[in-house]
Amino acid sequence: MMLALASVKLAFAAADSDVQLVRNAAGPGPALVVQIGASDGALATQLTSAGPWVVSAVARDEKAADRVREALRSAGVHGQATSMALEQRRLPLADWLADVAVIEDASLVDATEVDRVVRPGGTVLTRANGSLQRRVRARPADIDSWPMYNHDAAGTNASRDRLAGPGRGIRWISGPQHRSDSGTLVADEFALVTTRTKAGRTETASLVMRDAFNGLVLWERKDLWPVGRYAVVLTRERLYLLPDYGDKGAVVEVLDPATGKTLQQFDQGLSLPDAAARKAKVAGMDRQKTERALREMLNQDRNAMLLLDDTGRHLLAVANDQAVMVDAATGKRLWAAAPAAPGSSIVWPVIADGLAILPEGTPTDGLNYTHWPIVTVTRIRAYSLTDGKERWTWSWPEGRATGGLLNAVASSGRLAMNLRSPSERQPGGGLSGPERPQALAILDLASGKEVHWSTRTPFLNVAFGGHSGARIIALGDQLWKTTLGEVVGSVRISDPNTLVVPAYKHGRPVACTSFRATPRWILGNLAGYPVERPAGENPPIEYYGASRNDCDVGSFPANSLLYLTPNHCMCVPYLPGNIAFHSQMPAAPDESGRLLRGSAAPASKPVANGWPMLLRSPDRSNWTDDALPRDLVKLWSVAPADAAPPAQIQSQWDAHFYAQGPVTGVSVVGGVAVSAASHRQAIIACDATTGRELWRVPVDGRVDSQPTIAGGLVLAGTANGYVYALNRDSGALVWRYRVAPRRDRILVNGGVESSWPVHGSVLVRGDQVIAIAGRHSEADGGMWWSVLDLVSGNLRKSGRVGQDAPLVTPNVYTTGWAPRGRHPEAAKLPRPVANNVPVLGGSKIIIPGCVLLSDGDNLTIENPAANRVDAFRQGWDSTHVYPGNLGLLNRYLDAKGAMLMRYGGVSGRLFAVKGPEFVVVGSSITTQNRGGEGGDQVVRHRKLSEGQPVIGSDGKQHGTRYAEVVWQGPRDNESGVAAMLVAGDTVVVARRNPKVIDLLDLATGAQRQRIELASPVIVCGLSSDGGRLFATLEDGTIMAFGGK
């Protein structure tokens, strides 16, 4: 007995030592740890209990993976730690995803396979002779970072990364869905984003540092953010930024990229106004003038730029009429410069060939709502980088039309200036054509002499511009001309009159974008324009439409990936969040082991009706005739999820765009209430009358929305690509089917997920289970659908929306607002489609951007190239809700830039529908292309028999009305309605601010009762059955209300 106890103590001591080794390798912040050869879950449990680490325990086979999963569930860490099985000798994880690999048994995998999964700079710990031996993964020479907004101090916008290419698949996703017009800066394993969040009239910002290879949030600072997108420099050792000054005045903050802690403050730089000085300038103004003046001051300050030279020793800070060079290590001022003429500003400085080149001029108008600083150039001055001595001055020639500097780049001993000439805004507005003629000036860097000037060459003949600046990119000795929607072509900087690459004229391939370059590609959002093209050939453009960035931001190529930040504009179905895309082609599907049969059968007494799924019915009516009592009281409440993980992981779980909450909504049938602990990856059944837990089953993957109850089964899709069918009464497994084509996993919001998730609330129609795995038709080979037999789980039919081969377009210019435009060739291409909880409308299955026509077990795409915008507008006479571009399941309450769901010719965020009667949250009386007018207002409508014109105050028709208003609640843009349903004669509305449930009279809209809550209700987190109302709250509590 004493010997056994000693052995146990030694085992725990060894495990403690292992934990410390992993912690040392992972660093201070969150990290992804992969344990290869896991057998009992002990190390994974200790790691997740000790800190903010995500652990993937890879077991020898499926049986061992099930044992580890059960051990993790018993320890209360399942979700933060997950298990999976080896695929023979392959790890089912994406390339370069893990920060640390712990190899328990080196015979299970080859070293090359481990290196495929461990990121550059990551750590491999291999058990040998009872201890863990350490090895650091080398960083390949053919990848690059992106340390400044324009990549480098020369402003080239060109990376040396030879592995980054068009965005063919997803490596990681990380929320929240906060806008960022600053893009992503990348230095080795660090990826920095500045986010902006708006609540009412208040806008806040923060700095967020992520693991560049898996998206885990390392730290966030809400007290500090840069004044503009150009005022940040990121290196592996230091983060420099010129903050939005607030009350600090002008200080360059120097942070530790690993921790976010301030290392130094440089106060010998720029002299800019602090909060007191700003307030003094607006003293005596009314509120409107004060806001306008402060906004103008902020816009001027947003032109500020920081540049770090290639040696890392010189940091140049420029803002308005000041330029200051400081020592990058100490902050000591080395020299300063100012424009020669009063009222001039310095914009688009560059550093090259030992010189700091400062363009001077008077500010002129930017381009619409995007922020693109422009000055009417008067002179260019070059200073010695080290001592600030002026080397040369170039002045704008007399008699030449003015030139507005759009950007400047230095390469091959030359300075190229990209201009619009004349610089002033011309009648007509656009950037292209005679309204905005283009110009190019090139100076010799050594002497400052002008060696080229042109205004009308093929290189400058832009066909499309839009509302962002045309830019030039310096890729080696070539200059590439780009606009918002096209790559015009390239010339050699030594011979700018001769095109090297003729124009690629395909307009707006993935909506509005700015372009950046690698040695192989010109990249805009996810589109790729080949840099090299054989003589006489006109190669197609490869593009993908799974996501996009803000209009003048684009993607950032680094670490073999393309980094995109969130965008509010969902004019087609895009994926939300910060996303890193890879350029690998999809592998072939793995057909082995798709169906796993359990020992149980469906419950013997199937029960119909109730509230069996998300939004109650396959057509997502969100309406039941089952009435609620007049006065509701709380019957019970439970908190079924396990304890919360560390705050750094919890915040990432909370940011999951599709997960309803820590616990999903409740499906109720026959006295059984079923929900799921989303991130803890378990399906849970309770007694609907008492709240007593009946059973709990761990599953492989997150469950983002409430399970479906049908035919004596509880069915749920998981984020790892499975559909589970459990006995409704016992929770025992009846069958499990993998809809995902392969078992590959990526990282999404602090958790390991499949590249092809299945949403939790799967669709059941008769004896069919219809499940769709995937995120987008244009990522990772598309979305895969399966029609399964309800009782047996046998596959009846399968297919996909998407393709392996890259989408290509002819090299033609297209017109029109919509991505892919109106050109006849572009019109043949498939429209982008996103996955979400499907809607069943007769023989149609609708997801964002796509209608699938059902013929028995077969599904086909209805007119795949059709513009679904028009079809949705025509859908006023349908019997079901059409999902918008965000889908029915999303957590985006401020969706002004998205096409919303619609019914009866009305746009809105939430619908409850019964024939011609329907209730809407955020109603716009005519369907909107993007957004709507109603905010959180609750409105009851009734369909009209035919459309009626909407006549504006100008006497002109502004759309068509297909529904009349029965009643409407007060105008509301602040309460944040997260859920709504109709039960009998009652409209139930759950609000975030205040945290309440309101019960309204269906006939009049009058409020009957208000129930105050400790936490808001989750998105779509209401259900009703048997005279009871069920609500799931954001704190993980499920509450039931009923009569006294």
N, C-alpha and C positions, 0 to 999 in steps of 0.2 A: 504493500500500500504506500509506504514512504517512497519507494522507488518510482511508482506511478505518479505521485504528486510532484516529485522532482522533475520527471520528464515533462509534465504539464507546465511547470514554471519555466523550464528551459525553452519550451516551445513559445510561450508568451514573450519571453525575453528576446528570442530571435525575431519574433514578429515585431516587437517594439523597435528593435534595431533596424529592421527592414523599413518600417514606416519612416524613421528618421532619415534614412538614406534617400527614400523617395521624396520626402519633403525637401531635402537639400537640393535634389536634382530639379524639382519642379519650380522652385523659387517661391517668392512670397505670395503671389497671386494665384487665382484659380488656374488649373492645368488639367489636361486630359491624360490620364494614366491608363495604359493598357497592360493588363496582366495576362501573360500567355501561359496556359497550362493550369488555370485556376481549378481547384477541386472542392473547396469548402467555403469560399466567400469570406474567410477570416481577414485576409489582407485588405480586401475591398471594403469590408466593414470598418476596420480600424482607420483606413485612410479617410473615408467619408465622415467618420465620427470626429476625426482630428482636424479637419479643415475644409476649405472650399475646393475640393478636388472632385472631378468627375471621373469615375472609374468604369472601364469596360473590361469585365472579367471574361476572357476567352477560354472556354473549356475544351476538353479533348473531343467530346461528341455531344449530341443533343441531350442524352440522359444526364450527363454530368452538368450540362448547362441548366437543365431543369432543377437539379439539386442545388446548384449555386443560387439560382433565382429564388427558390423557396427560403434558403438561408438568409438572403438579403432582405426578403420580405419580413421574415421573423425578426430580424434585427432592426427593422424600421428604416432602412436606408435604400430600399429598392427605388429606382428612378434616378437617384444621384449615382448609384452603382447599379449596373445592369450586367447581364450575362448573355453570351452567345456561344455558338459552337464553331470550331474550326471547319473550314471546307477543305477536307483532305489536308494539304499543307499550306493552304491560303488563309490569310486573315481577312474576314469580311468587313474591312474598313477602307475608307478612301485614302488616297496617297497623301503622305506628309500631314497627317491629321493629329498624331499623338505627340505630346511633349515628352513623355517618358514611357518607355516599355520595360516591363519587368518580366524576364523570361525564366519561368520556373523549370522548364524542361527544354533544353536546346535541341533535342532530337525532334521536336514537333514541327519546327519551321526552320527555313534556311535564313542565313544572315541577310541575304538580298531581299527577302520578303519583309523582314523586320525593318530594314532601311527604307523600303517602299512606304511603310506606314509612319515611321518616325520622322518628324519634320527636321529640316536643316537646323543644326544647333541644338537639337534635342538630345536626350540621354537614353542609352540602352544599358540596363542593369541585368546581367546574366548570372544566374545562380550556378556556382561551381565550387565544389568542395565545401558546401555548407554556408557559403557567403556570397554576396552579390558583387560582381565585378563590373566596373563602370567603363563605358565607352561613349564618347561624344560624336554625334552624327555630323559629318563635314558638310559645309555649305557649298553647293555646286557653283562653278564659275559662270554658268550661263543663265543665272537669274540675277535680278537687280532689285534695288529698293526704289522708292519714290519719295524723297525727303522734303520736297517743296512743291507748292501748287503747280509750278511750271517745270517740275522735276529737278532743275539745277539752276545755279546762279546765272548761267548763260541764257536761260529762258527757252531752252530748245523744245520742251515738251516731248522729249524722246528718251525712252528707256533703253538700256542695253540688254533687257531681258529677252532671250531667244526662245523661251518656252511659253510665254504668255501669247494667247491668240484669241480668236472669237469665243464668246462665252457659250460653250456647248453643254455644260453641266454645272451643277451646284456643288461646291465644296463645303460651305457653311452658311448659315443664316443666323443673324443676331438682331433682336429688336432693341428698343421699341421703334414704332413707326413715327419717329420724330424727324422732321425735315432737317436737311443739312445742305447748304449751298457751298460748303467748303470742301466737299469730296473727302477722300481718304489719303492721308499721308502714311507711308510705310517705310520702316527701317528694320530690316531683318525680321525678328519675330514680333515687332510692335506695329500696330495699325491704329492711327488716331483719327477720330471724327469729332467735329464740333456739331452738336445738335441744337435745334431750336424748337421750343415747345410753346404753344399759345393756348392760354386759358382765358376766355373772354377777351378783354382788352389788354391783358398782360402777357408779354412774351418774355420767356426766360431762355437761357442757353446753358450749356455745360460742355465740359471736355470729357470724352470717353475714350479710354485706351483699351484696345482688344488684342488678344492673341491673333496675330496676322494669319496663322495657319488653321485655326479652328473657331475663331470668333468669340471665345470666352472673354467676358469683360474682366479686365485686370483691375481697373479702378475707374472712378468717376469723380470729377470735381465740379460741383455746382456753384462754386464761388469764383470761378475763373474761366474766362474764355477769350479768344482773340478778338480784336476789334474788327478784323476782316479776314477773308480767306487767304490773303497773301501774306499775312503777318505771323506765319508759323514756320518753323524749321524743325524737323525731327531727325535725330541721329540715334544710333543705338545707345549712346552714352548720355545724350542730353536732348531735352525738348526746350526750344526757345520760342517764346511768343510775346507779342506786344498785346497786352490785355485791353479789353474794353475798359477804359480807364477808371470809370466809377469815381471813387474818391481818392485814388492812389496817384493821380497824375501820370506822367510818362515813365514807366518802368518796364524793362524787359525781364520777364520772369523766366527763370531757368529751372526746369523740373527734371526729376529722375524718371525716365520712361517706364521703369519697372514698377515704381510705387506711386508715382504722381506727387511725391513730396517736393516742396520747393527747395532747391539747392542754393540758389543765389538770386539776387535782384540787382540788375544793372541799372544804375540811376544816372549814368553819365551819357545817356543817349539823347533822344528827342526831347524837346520842350513842348508839351502839348497840354491843353487845358484839363484841369481836374473838375470834379463835380461842382465845386464852388464857382469856378470861373465860368462854367457853362450856365449855371443858374444866373450869374450876374448879367450875362448877355441877353437873357430873356426876361429880366426883371420888368414888371409893369405890363407885360403882354397878357392878353386873354388866353384862355385854355387852348383854343384852336391855333392861334399864332404861336404859342409856346411849343405845342407839339410839332408844328411844322418846322420851326426854327431848330429845335433839338434834332429832328429827323435829318435836316439838311446838314447839321454839324456832324452827325453820325455818318451820313453818306460820304462826307469829305474824309473823315477819319478812316472809313473802310478802304480807301485807296492805299493805306499804309502797307509797306512791304518789308519783309526781312529776307536777306539773302546771305547764305554762308558759302564762302569760296571753297574750291575743291580741296584745299589743304586743311580745312576745318579750323583755321586760325583767325579769319577775319569775318566779322558779322556786320553787314550793312543794314542800317535801319533808315527807311525813307517814309516820310508822310508830309503831304501838302508841300510846303516850301522849305523843307529841311531834309538833309541827308547827313547821317552820322555813321562813321566807321568806328567800331569798338573791337577790342581784343576779345575773341570768343571764349577764352578761358577765364579772364579776370573781369571783363566789363569795362576796362579802362578805355577812355575815349582816345582814339588815335588821330582823328581829324574830322572836320565838318565842312559842309558846303551848302550854299543857298543859290537860288536862281539869280541871274543878273537883273531881271526886270521885276519890279513890284507887281504883285498879283499873280505871278506865275507859280506853277506847281511842278514837282518832279514826279513823273509817272513812268512805269516800265523800265526801271534801271536794270542793267545786266552787269555781270562780272566776267571778264574773259581776258586772257593773255596778260595778266598782271594789272589790268585796268578796271576801274569802276566807271561805267559809262552812264551818265545821267541825262536823259532827255528832259527838256524844259519847255513849258508853254502854258497857255491859258486854258483852264478847264472848259470843255464843251459838253454837250448833252451826251448821255450814255444811250443805251438801246433798250427802250421800253422798261419792263419790270425787272429784267436781269441786271446785275451789277457789273458793268464793264467800264472801267475808268478810261477816259479819252481826254487828251490835251491837243490843242492846236499847236503844233510844234513850232518853236521859234529858234531853238539851237540845241545842239548836243555837245556836252563837254565830257572829256575823259580825264580821269585823275589816277595818279599812281595809287595802287592798292595799299601800299605800306605807309607812305608819308603824306598822301593827299595832294601832291603837287600836280598842277594842271598840265597835262601833256598836249592836248589840242582842243580846239573848238570848231565846230561846224555850225554855220548859221543857215537858216532857211533862205533860199535864193529870192531876191526881190523880183516881183513880177510873176512868180509862180503861184498858182492857186493854192490856198491854204490846205494843210494836210492834218487830219486827225489821226493820231497814233493809236492803232488798235492793239499792237504788240510789237516787241522788238526781240530779236534773237541774235546771238553771236555764234559763229561757226566758221571754221576754215579761214581764220584771219580776217573775217568780214563781219560787219554789223548790218543786218537786214531789218528794215523798218516797214511794217505792214500798215498801210494808211487808207483812209477814205479821203478823197480829194475832189471837191472842197470838203472841209471838215464839218461845216455846219449841216444841221439836219435839213434835207431838201424836201420840197413838196412831194407827196406820194408815200412817204413813210418808210418803205422797205429798205433793206440793206443792198439789194441787188439793182442792176440795171442803171438807167440814167439818173435815178433818184439818189443813188449812192455809188458813184464811180470809184473804182479801186485804184490804188497806186502802190508802187514798190520803190523804195530808195535803198541803196546799198553803199556803205562807206567802208573804206579800208581801215582796219583797226589800228594799224601802226601809225598812220599819218592823219586819219580823219578826213581824207579826201573822198569826195563822192565819185563812185565808179559806175553807178547805174541809176537811172531814173526812168520810170515808165508808167503810163496810165492805161494804155490799151494794148494788151498782149493776150494771147490765149491763156496764159497763166492767171490773168486778172479777170477773165471773162466769166464771172460767177453767174449762175442761173438762179440761184436761190439763196436767200440770206436769213430772212425771218427776224426774230427779235433778239438774237445774240450776235456777238462780234465775229466777223471773219478773222481767221488767224493763219499765221504761217508757222510751220513746224520745221526745225532744222534736224534732219536725219543724215549725219555725216556731211557730205558736201552737197546734199540735195535740200532744196526748200520745197515743202509741200504746202499748197494752199487749200484751206478748208473753210467752210461756212457752217452755219447751223445744220444744214441738211445735205451737204455734198462734199466730196473730195475733188477739187478742181484739177489736180494733177501736180507734177513736180518739174522743177528746173534745177540745173546746177547753179550754185551760188556764183560761180565764176562765169556762167553764160546764161543769164536769166531770160534771154529772149527766145531760147529754144527749149521746147517741152521735152523732157526725158520720158515722162509717163503722161500720156494724154488723159483727158478728164474722165473721171468716174462720175457719171451724172445720174445717180439714183437718189432721188430726193427723200430725205428723212427715213432712213431704213429702219431705225428703231426709235421713231419719234425724234424730238429735238435733242441735239447733243453737241458737245464740243469733242474734238478729236485729239488723240494722243498717239504716239508712234512707238513701235519696237522695230528691231532690224528686219522683221518679216511682215509686219502688218501696220496699217493705219487703222486705229480702233476708235469707234464711236459707240458709246454704250456697249452693246454686245455684238455689234456688226464689225466685220473685218474686211478691209480693202487690201488686197495683196500688194506688197511693195514692189516685188519683182514680177514683171510680166514679159513673156517672150515677144520679140519684135513682131509687129503685125497682128498680134493676138489681142483680143478684148475680153479678158477673163471676167467671169461673173463675180459678184460680191456675195460673200457669205455672211448671213445675218441670222440673228435669233431675237425674239421679242419677249422673252420671259420677264424682263425687268428693264428699268430705265432709271436715270438719275434726273435731277433738276435740269431745266432746259439748257443752261450754259455750263454744265458741270462735266457730264460724261463719266466714263470709267477710268480707272487708274491701274495700269499694268505693272505688276511687281510680283516677285516670288512665284512666277509662273501662272499667276491668277489675274483676274480682272475684279477690282473692288468697286462696288456700287453702294451709294448711300440712299436712304429712303427718299421717296418723291411723293408729293401729295396728289399729283396729276395722274389719275387712273382712267385716261380716256380710252384705253383698251384694258383687258384683264392682265395686269402686271402682278408680279409677286412683290409683297411688301418687305420692308426691313433692310438692314445692312446685309449685303450678300456678296460672297466671293465666288466667282465662276471659274471653272477650269476649262481647258480647251481639248480635253480628251474625247475621242469618239466612244459611243457606248459599246459595251461588250454584248455578246449573244446572251439570250435568256437562259436561265438554268431551270430545266423542267423537272429536276429530281426533287423528290420529297415535298411536293406542293401540298398534298392533302395528308393530314394526320387525323386518324379516327380515334375518338375516345371510347370509353366503355359504357357511356350513358346513352339514353334515348331521350327524345323530347318529353316534357311533362305530359302526363296522360290526359289532362283536361285543359286543352287550349281555351283561352278566354278571349273574346273579341272586345272591341270598343276600348274604353279607357283613354289614356293619353300615352300611346305606345312608342313614341319616337319624338325627335326634335320637331317642334312646331306641330305636333299631334298627328299629322297624316302624311301620306306620300306626296300629296300636292302642297304640303306645308301650309295648310289653311289657317292654323293657329286659332281655331274657333271650335268650341264645343257647345252643344245645346244643354249640357249638364249644368244646372244652375247652382250658384253659390248662395249660402245663407246671407241674410241682410247684414248681420253683424258678425264679423269674424273674430275669433279669439285664437290664441296660440294653443295648439294641441300638443306639440312636441318639437324638440330640436335636437339634432345630433351633429357631431363633427367627425365624420368617418375617416378622414385622411390621417396618415401618420404625421409625426412631428415635422415641422418645417425644417428645411436644410439651412446651412449657413446663409446669412443675408445676401452675400455676393452671388450665390446660386439662386436663391429665391427671387431676387430681382429679375434674373434672366428668365426664370420660369414664368413670372408674372407678365413678361413682355411678349410671350408667345402670341402671335397674331390670331391664331385660330382656336387655341384652347379656351373653352368657356371660362375656366377658372381652376383653382386647385381641386375642386370637385365639380363635376358637370351638373347640368340640369337633371331632373328626375323624370323617368318614364314609369308610368303606373298602369298596371293591368291586373285585375283579379286580386286586389289586396296586396300585391307585391310592388314595391317601389325600388327601381333599379337606377343606380348612378355609377359614376366611375371616379376614382381618385386619379385625375388626369396624369400628373407627373409621377406619382407613386405607382402608376401602372397596375391598377387593380380594379376589378369590377365588383360592385358591392350591392347586395340586395337587403332591403329592410322591410319590416312589416309596415304597410301603409297606414295602419290604424295607430300603432304605438311607437314606431320608429326603431323598434328592436332589430338589431342586425341578424339576418338570417344566414347569410353566407358571404364569403369574400374570396376572390380568386385572383392571384397574380397573373398578368399576361405579359407578352413580349412586345413592349412598346407603349408609348403614351396613348391615351384614349381622349381625344380632344372634345368630344361632344357626347351627349347622353346616348346610351345604347338603345337598340330597337328591340321591342318585345313582339314576337309573332310565332304562332304555331307551337306554343309550349316551349319556345327557345328565347334566350337572351342573346342577341347578336350585336357584335361590336367590331368595328375596324380599329386597327392600331397603327401608330406612326411607323412601325417597322414592317408595314405592308401586309399584315395578316387580317383575316376575318375569323373571329371566334364565335362558335355556337355552343352555348351552355344550357343545361337543363334549367328551366326557369325556377323550379322549386328547390333544387339542391346546389346549383352552380357547377355540377359535374360536367366535364368536357364531353360534348357529343361529337364535334369535329372542329378542325382548324384548317384553313386554307390560305396559302400564300399567294396573293394576287400580284405582289411585286415581282418583276421579272428576275430579280436576283436578290441576294441577301445583303448587298453592300450597304454600309452605314456611313453617315456623315454626322456633323454636329449641328444641332438646331437649338438655339436659345437654352444653352446649358444642359442639353441632353442629347444622347446618341439616338439618331433616327435613321430610318431607311431613306434612300434617295426617292423612294416611291411610297409615301404614306397613304393609308386609307383612312378617310374621316370616320369618326366613331359612329355616327348615326347612319348606318348603311340603309339602302333602300330595299324594301320588300314589296313585291307585287305578286300576289297569289302564292304559288309555290316556287317563285324565283327570288333569289338574293342577288341584287345587282350592286357590284362594288367596283370602284375606280381607284387605282393606285397610281400615284404620281403627283407632281406639283404643277406642271405646265406642259403644254404640247410642244414647246420649243426648248426644253431642258431635259437632258439625260435620256434622249430617245422618245420622250413624250409620256403620255398617260395610258395605262393599260387597264382595260375593263374585263371583268369576268361575270358571266351569268352562271350562278351556282344553284344546285337543287337545295331547297330549304331543309329538307329532312336529312339527306345524306351528305351534303357538301360536295357532291360530284360536280365536276365542271361540265356545263352544257354548251357553252360557247364563250369565246374570248376574242379580243382584238385590241386595238389601241387607237388613240388620237395623237398623231405625231409620226415621227420617222427617225431612223438612225442617220440617214444621209443628211448632210447640211442643207439648210434652205438657201437657195441661191436665187439671185434676181438678174435679169438682163441688165446690161450697163446702159440704162435709159433713165432719163429724168422723168419723175412723176410729179403731179401737182395735187393740190387739195390738202385739207388740214390733216386728214387721216394718215397715220403711218402706212406705208406701202402705197398710198396715193390712189389716183384714179386711172393710171395708165392701163391700157388693155392687157398688157403682159402681167403687170402687178396684180390686176384684178383676178387672175387665175390662181394666185397663191393662196394657201390656207390662212385663215385668220387666227390670231393668237387665242388660245383657250387655256383657262386656269381651272384647277380642280377645286371643288367645294362640295358641300352637302347637296346632292342632286334633288331636283324637283320633278315629280311625275305629273305630266299633263296628258291624259289619254295615252296615246302611243308615243308621246314625246318625253324624253328625259333631258332636262335642261341643266346645264352648268354654265358658269360665266364664259360667254363668247361662243357657245356651241349648243346646238340642238341635235340630240341623237334620236333617230327614228327607230322604233322597236318593231320588229316583225318576228313574232315568236321569241326565240332566244337570240336572234341576231340583232345587232345594233349597227346602224350606218349613220354617217354624218349628213345632216340635211344641208345641202348646198354649201360645201366647206369653204368656198371663197366668198360667200355672201357677206355683205356688211350688216352685221347683227344689230348695229345701231338702228337702222331703218326697220328691221324686222321687229325689234322690241317696241318701236313706236306704233307699229301696226297691231300690236298684241292687246289692244284695249278690249277686244271682244273675246279674249281667252277665258278659260275657266280656272286658271291657275296663275300664281305669281311668277313673273320672270325675274330671276336673280340679276342684280347689276354686276358690274365688273369686280366688285369685292365679294360677291357671293352672299348667301344667307348667313354663313357663319364667319363673323369677323369681329374684331374689337375696336374698330375705327369709328368713333362717335362723331368726329369732325370730318365729314367726307365731302367737303365742298368741291374737291377736285375730282371726284369719282362719279362714274355713271352708276346711279342707284338702282335698286330694284323697282319694279313697276307693275301696276295692275290697273285696269280700267282707265288707261290714259293718264295715270297719275304716278309721279315719282315719289319715293319715300324711303325711309330707313327700315321701318318695321311695318308689317301688314298683318291684319287678321281678316279673313275673307270667307263669305258665305254667299255664293251666287252673286247677285247684283249689289249686295250690301258689303261694305268693307270699311275698316278703320285703319288709319295710317298715322304713323309718327313721322314728322318731318315732311308734310305733304306739299307737293308742288302741283297745282291743278292741271298743268300740261307737262308731259314728260320732258325731262331735261337731258341734254347731251352729257353734261357734267354737273353734279351737285344739285342743289334745289334751294327753295326759299323758306321752308317751314321750320328748320331747326328741330326743336323738341316739341313743337306744337302737336296736339292730338286732334285729329279731324275724322269725322265720320262722313263717308261719301255713299252715293248711290249711282250706279251706272245709268247713263242715258241710253235711249234706244238708238240714237244716232248722234254723230258729232256735231258740235256747234262751234262756229268761229269765235275766237277770243279777240275782241276789238280793243285796242289801246286808246289812250287819250289823244294820240295823233291821228285817230281815225283809221289806222291800218290794222290788218289782221296780224296777230301775234300768236300763232299756233291754233290748235283746235281743242275744244273741251269735250271730253267724253264722259264726264261724271259731274254730278251736282253735289254741293255741300249740304248735308243734313244738319250738322252742327260742327262747330269748331271751338276748341279750348283756347285759352289765352295764348297770345304770342309768347314763345319761350325759346330762347337760345342758350340757356345756361344750365338747365336742370339735368341734362345728360340722361335721357331715357335709355335704359339698357335692355328692357324687356317689356312686352305688352302681350296680352291675350284677351279674347272674349270668351266668357263662360256664361251661357244663358243670357240674362238681361244685364250683365255687368261687364264693363271694360276694366281690366286690371292693368295698371301702369306702374312700373318700378323705376324710380328716379335715383340718380346718384347725389344730387345736390338740391334739396336735402335728401338724406338716406331714408326713403319712405317707399311704401306701396300705397298708391291711391286707387280707390274703387269708385268708378264713375258709372252713372246711369246710362245704359246703351241708348235709350230713347232720347235723352235730353243732353247728355254730357255733364250733368250736374254731379258734383262730388258727393258720394255717400259716406265714405269712411277713409281715414288716413291711418296707416299703420307705420309707426316709427321703428327703425331698424338700427342695429349696432354697426352694420356694414352694408354696403350697397349690394344689390342683386347683380349676379353675373349677366353677361350678354345672353339673351334668350333663356334666362334661368327661371322661368315660370312655367308651371303646368297645373292642370286641374282635373280631378276625377272624383266621382262619388260625393260631391258637395264639399270637397276639400281643395284647398289651394296649397301648392308646394312651391317653395322658393329656395334657391341655392344662393348663398351669399359669397362675396369675394373673400371672406375670411375662412371659407371652407365649411361653413355651417349649412345644414339643410333644415328648413323650418316647415312645419305643416300647420295650416290654419283651417278652422271649421266653425260650425255653429256651437253655441253655448250648451 
